[in-house]
Amino acid sequence: MDINLNKKPSYKVLQALCSPIDIKSARRTADVLNIQLRGKIGIPSYRINGYQLVCGNNRIEIPEIEPGKVVSLQIKVDPSKGSFRILRPSGYEVSECEYQ
């Protein structure tokens, strides 16, 4: 944050680097988004539990992911392009990704 409490341009880059989850792919087919997530192997690297995937008004629980493990998820989406977010159990946004 700068002195006016605005996010700096590097905020999203640092957020992605500090996320314990890598988004391997996000493909939309009709009204379903297929997402592959992987537990990060580098730093930070730890088991995640209680995280949520949020897309519009839809919210699903992400199963426990060990470092290096890949998980496939599906979530309903609007037909237009948009984005989804990954949230920690505390509600803090860990990552955000746009899809078309």
Backbone as CSV, one residue per row, in Angstrom:
resi,resn,N_x,N_y,N_z,CA_x,CA_y,CA_z,C_x,C_y,C_z
1,MET,0.832,-1.172,0.000,0.000,0.000,0.000,0.885,1.247,0.000
2,ASP,0.407,2.276,-0.698,1.132,3.536,-0.667,0.593,4.395,0.485
3,ILE,1.052,5.638,0.556,0.647,6.481,1.686,-0.837,6.842,1.659
4,ASN,-1.488,6.659,0.491,-2.923,6.931,0.374,-3.764,5.656,0.483
5,LEU,-3.133,4.556,0.924,-3.774,3.252,1.096,-4.282,2.646,-0.207
6,ASN,-3.644,2.994,-1.327,-3.939,2.382,-2.623,-2.963,1.241,-2.853
7,LYS,-3.440,0.175,-3.502,-2.561,-0.951,-3.802,-1.523,-0.526,-4.829
8,LYS,-0.278,-0.917,-4.597,0.800,-0.616,-5.534,0.671,-1.519,-6.754
9,PRO,1.271,-1.125,-7.891,1.187,-1.954,-9.103,1.741,-3.374,-8.913
10,SER,2.683,-3.543,-8.013,3.292,-4.862,-7.800,2.479,-5.761,-6.873
11,TYR,1.352,-5.285,-6.357,0.573,-6.041,-5.374,0.179,-7.421,-5.888
12,LYS,-0.398,-7.503,-7.100,-0.868,-8.788,-7.640,0.295,-9.758,-7.875
13,VAL,1.452,-9.227,-8.283,2.630,-10.079,-8.503,3.085,-10.688,-7.187
14,LEU,3.201,-9.869,-6.152,3.616,-10.373,-4.850,2.577,-11.325,-4.256
15,GLN,1.302,-11.044,-4.498,0.238,-11.916,-4.006,0.368,-13.309,-4.626
16,ALA,0.631,-13.360,-5.934,0.782,-14.651,-6.612,2.025,-15.391,-6.128
17,LEU,3.124,-14.677,-5.903,4.353,-15.307,-5.423,4.203,-15.880,-4.019
18,CYS,3.406,-15.236,-3.189,3.240,-15.658,-1.790,2.097,-16.657,-1.601
19,SER,1.392,-16.998,-2.664,0.274,-17.932,-2.565,0.781,-19.368,-2.405
20,PRO,0.173,-20.159,-1.526,0.569,-21.562,-1.389,-0.048,-22.449,-2.469
21,ILE,-0.814,-21.842,-3.401,-1.500,-22.588,-4.459,-1.124,-22.017,-5.824
22,ASP,-0.793,-22.896,-6.757,-0.585,-22.504,-8.150,-1.832,-22.871,-8.940
23,ILE,-2.289,-21.969,-9.797,-3.411,-22.265,-10.691,-2.818,-22.813,-11.975
24,LYS,-2.964,-24.130,-12.190,-2.388,-24.762,-13.380,-3.192,-24.444,-14.623
25,SER,-4.525,-24.505,-14.524,-5.360,-24.205,-15.684,-6.760,-23.808,-15.225
26,ALA,-7.430,-23.052,-16.095,-8.823,-22.645,-15.871,-9.485,-22.589,-17.239
27,ARG,-10.324,-23.581,-17.534,-10.992,-23.662,-18.834,-12.499,-23.669,-18.635
28,ARG,-13.164,-22.806,-19.420,-14.615,-22.698,-19.326,-15.255,-23.460,-20.478
29,THR,-16.270,-24.264,-20.149,-17.096,-24.936,-21.151,-18.544,-24.632,-20.789
30,ALA,-19.220,-23.887,-21.653,-20.605,-23.457,-21.424,-20.686,-22.701,-20.100
31,ASP,-21.366,-23.261,-19.107,-21.523,-22.558,-17.832,-20.750,-23.212,-16.688
32,VAL,-19.724,-24.006,-17.027,-18.905,-24.666,-16.012,-17.437,-24.299,-16.236
33,LEU,-16.754,-23.967,-15.152,-15.334,-23.660,-15.198,-14.573,-24.823,-14.586
34,ASN,-13.664,-25.421,-15.371,-12.820,-26.519,-14.902,-11.478,-25.935,-14.486
35,ILE,-11.111,-26.152,-13.240,-9.905,-25.544,-12.675,-9.006,-26.634,-12.120
36,GLN,-7.702,-26.514,-12.401,-6.715,-27.396,-11.795,-5.822,-26.561,-10.893
37,LEU,-5.730,-26.970,-9.626,-4.899,-26.294,-8.640,-3.801,-27.240,-8.183
38,ARG,-2.640,-26.669,-7.861,-1.535,-27.482,-7.365,-0.958,-26.820,-6.120
39,GLY,-0.680,-27.634,-5.104,-0.002,-27.118,-3.917,1.407,-26.719,-4.292
40,LYS,1.795,-25.518,-3.949,3.101,-24.990,-4.349,4.224,-25.813,-3.741
41,ILE,5.257,-26.054,-4.542,6.408,-26.841,-4.101,7.494,-25.926,-3.526
42,GLY,7.604,-24.714,-4.065,8.632,-23.773,-3.594,8.228,-23.119,-2.289
43,ILE,8.587,-21.857,-2.161,8.237,-21.101,-0.954,7.062,-20.201,-1.289
44,PRO,5.971,-20.194,-0.552,5.685,-21.022,0.617,5.186,-22.402,0.205
45,SER,5.463,-23.386,1.004,5.071,-24.755,0.713,4.529,-25.398,1.984
46,TYR,3.214,-25.554,2.042,2.596,-26.203,3.191,1.225,-26.731,2.782
47,ARG,0.686,-27.642,3.595,-0.633,-28.219,3.341,-1.693,-27.144,3.543
48,ILE,-2.617,-27.041,2.581,-3.695,-26.078,2.749,-4.971,-26.828,3.110
49,ASN,-5.770,-26.185,3.938,-7.005,-26.796,4.406,-7.986,-25.668,4.734
50,GLY,-9.239,-25.803,4.299,-10.251,-24.809,4.615,-10.314,-23.643,3.643
51,TYR,-9.552,-23.700,2.555,-9.581,-22.631,1.555,-10.856,-22.749,0.715
52,GLN,-11.268,-21.644,0.103,-12.482,-21.630,-0.713,-12.196,-21.035,-2.080
53,LEU,-12.954,-21.518,-3.065,-12.920,-20.989,-4.426,-14.221,-20.232,-4.628
54,VAL,-14.134,-18.959,-5.008,-15.303,-18.099,-5.160,-15.348,-17.576,-6.589
55,CYS,-16.507,-17.769,-7.224,-16.719,-17.279,-8.582,-18.118,-16.669,-8.628
56,GLY,-18.188,-15.338,-8.644,-19.482,-14.670,-8.589,-20.175,-14.975,-7.278
57,ASN,-21.396,-15.519,-7.354,-22.145,-15.896,-6.147,-21.898,-17.333,-5.730
58,ASN,-21.129,-18.080,-6.522,-20.857,-19.490,-6.226,-19.582,-19.615,-5.400
59,ARG,-19.642,-20.514,-4.425,-18.516,-20.727,-3.516,-18.397,-22.216,-3.240
60,ILE,-17.191,-22.770,-3.402,-16.969,-24.182,-3.067,-15.738,-24.305,-2.181
61,GLU,-15.751,-25.331,-1.355,-14.627,-25.639,-0.474,-13.561,-26.374,-1.289
62,ILE,-12.310,-25.943,-1.163,-11.199,-26.633,-1.826,-10.763,-27.762,-0.901
63,PRO,-10.645,-28.985,-1.432,-10.199,-30.080,-0.561,-8.757,-29.851,-0.100
64,GLU,-8.342,-30.571,0.924,-6.978,-30.441,1.437,-5.982,-30.746,0.309
65,ILE,-4.972,-29.895,0.187,-3.957,-30.073,-0.861,-2.583,-30.107,-0.211
66,GLU,-1.837,-31.170,-0.471,-0.442,-31.294,-0.031,0.447,-30.612,-1.066
67,PRO,1.654,-30.172,-0.697,2.570,-29.589,-1.676,2.834,-30.561,-2.830
68,GLY,2.692,-30.080,-4.055,2.911,-30.885,-5.253,1.689,-31.634,-5.746
69,LYS,0.663,-31.764,-4.920,-0.550,-32.492,-5.303,-1.430,-31.611,-6.191
70,VAL,-2.046,-32.220,-7.217,-2.930,-31.507,-8.137,-4.367,-31.908,-7.854
71,VAL,-5.255,-30.904,-7.809,-6.674,-31.123,-7.560,-7.457,-30.481,-8.688
72,SER,-8.470,-31.202,-9.209,-9.347,-30.664,-10.240,-10.693,-30.312,-9.622
73,LEU,-11.199,-29.123,-9.960,-12.470,-28.647,-9.426,-13.347,-28.125,-10.559
74,GLN,-14.650,-28.119,-10.319,-15.609,-27.537,-11.259,-16.527,-26.602,-10.484
75,ILE,-16.832,-25.448,-11.112,-17.730,-24.488,-10.484,-18.583,-23.848,-11.568
76,LYS,-19.850,-23.610,-11.266,-20.750,-22.956,-12.225,-20.368,-21.481,-12.354
77,VAL,-20.432,-20.981,-13.602,-20.069,-19.590,-13.875,-21.096,-18.945,-14.791
78,ASP,-21.040,-17.617,-14.861,-21.858,-16.887,-15.820,-21.299,-17.119,-17.216
79,PRO,-22.155,-17.052,-18.257,-21.674,-17.282,-19.621,-20.640,-16.257,-20.096
80,SER,-20.666,-15.065,-19.538,-19.688,-14.058,-19.956,-18.357,-14.291,-19.243
81,LYS,-17.346,-13.544,-19.650,-16.053,-13.699,-18.987,-16.108,-13.117,-17.588
82,GLY,-15.185,-13.530,-16.751,-15.171,-13.064,-15.377,-13.895,-13.491,-14.684
83,SER,-13.968,-13.628,-13.376,-12.797,-14.043,-12.618,-13.232,-14.898,-11.430
84,PHE,-12.279,-15.627,-10.884,-12.522,-16.376,-9.656,-11.413,-16.045,-8.670
85,ARG,-11.711,-16.255,-7.392,-10.763,-15.945,-6.330,-10.580,-17.152,-5.424
86,ILE,-9.410,-17.257,-4.847,-9.129,-18.273,-3.835,-8.942,-17.534,-2.521
87,LEU,-9.700,-17.974,-1.506,-9.682,-17.311,-0.200,-9.162,-18.239,0.886
88,ARG,-8.394,-17.673,1.799,-7.957,-18.399,3.001,-9.176,-18.590,3.914
89,PRO,-9.076,-19.466,4.914,-10.183,-19.623,5.867,-10.545,-18.302,6.563
90,SER,-9.594,-17.399,6.688,-9.844,-16.099,7.328,-10.569,-15.126,6.401
91,GLY,-10.688,-15.479,5.094,-11.353,-14.612,4.128,-10.392,-13.787,3.298
92,TYR,-9.092,-13.828,3.613,-8.085,-13.075,2.855,-7.927,-13.677,1.457
93,GLU,-7.876,-12.828,0.446,-7.729,-13.297,-0.940,-6.285,-13.708,-1.196
94,VAL,-6.094,-14.979,-1.560,-4.773,-15.522,-1.837,-4.406,-15.333,-3.306
95,SER,-5.389,-15.505,-4.180,-5.129,-15.439,-5.619,-6.398,-15.084,-6.354
96,GLU,-6.235,-14.492,-7.541,-7.363,-14.171,-8.405,-6.950,-14.470,-9.838
97,CYS,-7.870,-14.998,-10.611,-7.583,-15.368,-11.993,-8.787,-15.038,-12.865
98,GLU,-8.524,-14.475,-14.039,-9.601,-14.171,-14.979,-9.769,-15.316,-15.970
99,TYR,-10.986,-15.504,-16.428,-11.277,-16.506,-17.453,-12.139,-15.860,-18.526
100,GLN,-12.192,-16.509,-19.687,-13.020,-16.005,-20.806,-13.978,-17.046,-21.268
